[in-house]
Amino acid sequence: MNLQELRRSVLDRIAPFLALLVLGGTLALTTKNFLSADNLLNISLQTAVIAIIAIGETFVIISAGIDLAVGSVVALSGVVACMAMTHHVAVPLAVLAGVAMGAFCGLFNGTITTRFRMPPFIVTLGMMGIGRGVALLLTDGTPIYDLPDSFDWLGKARLAGLPVPALLMVVIALAASLLLKYTRFGRQVYAIGGNAEAARLSGIPTARSLTLVFMLCGALSGFAGVIHASRIGIGSPTEGQMYELDAIAAAVIGGASLFGGEGTVLGTVLGAFLMSILRNGCNLLGLKVYWQQVTIGAIIILAVMYDHLRRRKARTIST
């Protein structure tokens, strides 16, 4: 790697952090309440659910795939966990049931994608509809209320003054980062995303690894769905809409390449915070909520465009 490539690599890694500093500094100067303790804690709470989903999405994106079903899995897993509790299942077991439902959806996505060599875009798009439909069928379109008070701890409690969802996000991010950087499975994910055929020829069990990637994404989305249900106090089949866009945006803003082979968990978490701060800033400045979706969509396009141009330039230099 020459000096120019090294400089570009370092810049790509610190860009999300620099953008976070610039946006945060701008809002601190232009609004009164941005740096208040309550507002910062609220940002961390809002970020937690999306960041947990986005961490799972990052694994899929690094492997050169995509999961469009995460929003529906959030709703379905939350509904399953809440239904279990209304049938007098212990809260920990109900939480596990929600996570297991998410992992099952991921298993379905991974199995269909690898067994029939179908594009993950199509498979997860179908699962998006299936998951949402099953959640609506289970509840008849009606939110689930009357949940145990002990369930509130997962989404509303604080430890040492910090929201439990934010602490869980940190723990999951650290574990996922270690898994991605320092394990054989993590190296396999990067290798598959870089060149799936070369990875297969080198002895990597690509089908099994990809299935595990989708299961991990589903399980994390399921856990995020349970946390979200605890936070709002109901199991709603309509929750999680557009969460797939937020998760993909967080990963892409954080440096993950939709072409595969690149991305970090830390970058994704920074991307998730960047979006939460952007939304928070729009609210503090009194801007219409519709502009938030416009901005996030534009950021995804610009980030992918930049990644495409960077890769094309790198190929030109190498040849």
N, C-alpha and C positions, 0 to 999 in steps of 0.2 A: 504494500500500500504506500503510494507516494504521499508527499506532504499535502497536496491539494485534496486528495481523497480523504486523508486523515482529518483535515480541517472541516471538510463537508460532513464527515461522519460525526464529529464532535458537535457541530452546529445542529445537525438533525436531532441529536439526543437531548440537547439542552433547550431546543426551540420551545417545547411545551412549557418548560419552567419559566423561560423568559416571557412568553406570552401571558402566563399566569401572573407574573410580577407586574407586567405593564398594565394588564386589565385591572388587577387589584389596586394598584397605585392610582390609576385613573379614577376608579370609583371612590377610593378613599378621599380624593381631592374634590370630587364633584357631588358627593352625597354626605349627609350628616351621620347616618346610622350604619354605614357599611362596616366600620371597624368595631361596632359595639359587640360585647360578648354574646348577647342573645342572638344577634344576626349571624355571627361566625359559627355558633353552635347550630343554628338552623341550617346554614349552608352544609355543614358536615353531615347533618342528619339527612338532608335532601340528596346529598351525593352518595351516601352509603349504598342504597339499593341499586342505583344505576351502576356504580363502580363494581359491585359484586357481579352483576350480570355481565358487565363489559369485560371483566377479567376472564370469564368463561368464553366470551366471544373472541377475545384476543387469541386464545389457543386455536380456535377454529380458523381465524383469519391467518394466523402464522402458517397453518397447514394448507393455505391456499383455498380454504372453503369459506362459507358464510352460513350463519344460522339466523333465519328470519322468523323463527318460531318463539324466540325468547319471551316476547311480550305475552303471547298466549300461554306459555308455560308458567309465567308468573301468576296469571289469573287462575289457571287450572290447579296449580300446586297450592295456592292459597285457599281455594275452595275445598280441595281434598282435606287439607289439614283442619280447616274449620268444621267441615262436616264430621270428621272423626271426633273432634272435641264435643260436638253436640250429641254424639252417640256415646258419650262418657268414656272415651279413650283418653288416657293420661296425656297431658300436654307434651312431654318429651316424645312419646310414641307418635302423637299426631304430627309433630314437627318432622319426625323421621319419615312419616307417610308422605308428607308434602315433598320432601327432598327426593324420596324414592320415585314419586310420580314424575318429577322433573328428569331424574336419571333415566327412567323408562322411556320418556319421550326422546331423550338424546340417544338411547340405544336404538330406538326405531329409526331415527334419522341416520345414524351411522351405519346400521345394518343395510338399510335400503340403498344408501348412497354407495357403499362399497360392494355389496353383493350384486347389484344390478348395474353398477357403474353409471349411476344417474347423477346429474349435476346437483350439488347440495342446494343450490338456489331453488330448484324446482321441488325437491323433497321437503325442505324446510318451509317453503311457501305453502305446500299442502298441509304440513303439520300445523302451520299457523291457523288455518281454517279448522282443522280437526280439534286442536286444543281448545280454541275459543268455543267451538260448537259443543264439545263435551262439557265444558264448564257451564254453559248455558243450560244444557240438558239436565245436568245434575242438580241445578238449583232452580230450574224453571224460570231462569232470568231474574230471580229474586235474591238479593244479598242475604248472607247468613249472619244473624245477630246472636245475642245471648251467649257470648264466649266466656270462658272462665277468666276470672280476674288475674290469675297467675300468668295467663298468656300475654298480658300487657307488658310484662318485663322485657320480652324480646325486642319490642319495638319502641317502648316509651321510657324504660328505666335509664338511670345514669349511674356510672361507676366513676368515682373520683371526679365528679362534675362533668364527665363526658358521656354523650349518648352511647348506649350499648350497641346500636347498629354501626356507629362509626368505629367503635373498638373492634367489632367483628370484622368490619371491612379491612382494618389494618392487619388483623391476624390472618385473614384469608389472602390478602395481598402478599404478605411475607411468605406464607406457605407456597402460594402459586409461583412466586418469583424463584424460590429455591427449587421447586419442582422443574421449572422451565430452564433454569441455568445449570443446575448441578446434577441432574439425573439423566440416565440413558433415555428415558421417555422424552424428556425435554429436547435432547439432541435429535431424537428421531422426528419430533414435530417440526423442528427447523429444517431438517433434511428433506422431509416430505414436501414442505412448502417450497423449498428451493428447487427441487426436481424430483417429482414422485417416482418416475421411472428409474432414475439413477439410484434412488433410495431403495427401491424394490430389488434391483439387481445387486445391490451391495448387501443384501440379506436382511434388510429392515422389514418387519411384518407390517406393511403399510395398511392393510385392511383392519387389522386389530388395533393399530395405533390410532387410526382415524376414528374408529368406533369409540375408543376410549376418550378421544378428544370431544366428540359430540356428547358422550355421557357426562363428562366433566362440565361442559357448558350447560347441559340440561339440569344437572344437580345443583349448580350454583344459581341458575335461574329459579329453580324450585325453592331453594333456601331464601333467595331474595323475595320471592313471592310470599313466603311465610312471614318474613320480617315485615313486609309491607302490610300484610293483613293484620298483624299485631299492632302496627303503628296506627292504622286507620280504625281498628276495632271491629272490622267486619270482613267476611269473605265475599268479595264481589267478583262475579264472572266477567265484568266489563273493565276490570283494572288491567294495567299493563299495555294499554294501547299506545303505539308509537315508541314503546321502550326499545324495540329493535333498532330504530333509527338512532336513539340516544346511545345505545351500547356500541353500535358500529362507529358512530361519530367519535365517541370517547377513545376507542382503539385507534382510529385513523388519525385523529388529532394528536394522539400520544406517540405516533411514529410507526404504527403497524401498517404494513403494505398489503393492500387488497390483492396484490399479485403473489403474495405468500413469501415465507422465508424471513420476514423481518417483523420485529415488534418486541416490546417489553411490558411487563406488568406495571412497573413504575410509571412508564409513559402513559399507559391507559388510565391509571388512577389520576394522574395530573390532568389528562384530557377530560375526565369526568368532573373534576373540580373546576376546570375552566368553563365547562358548560353550565354548571350550577351557579358559578359566580356571574356568568353572562345573564342567566335567567334572573338571578337575584338583582343584578344591576338594572335590568329592564324594569323590574317591579319598582325598585327604589326611584327610578327616573320617571315612572309613570308611563312607560311605553306600552303599546298594545301587545298582548300575549302572542298574537299571530306572527309578529315579527321575529319571535324566538325561533319558530319552526323554519321560517324563511332563512334566518341566519345560519342555523345548524345545517340545513340542506346545502346552502352555499359553501359552508366550510368543508363539508364532505367532498363536494365537487372540486374545490380548489386544492384540497389536500391530495386527492387522487391524481389530479392533473399534475401537481408538482412532482409526485412520486413517479408518474409515467415519464415526465420530461427528464427527471434525474436518471432514471434507469436507461432511457434512450441515449442520453449523453454519455453515460458510463460505458454502454456497449460500443458507441462510436469511438471513444478514446481507446478501448481495449483492442479494437480492430485496426 
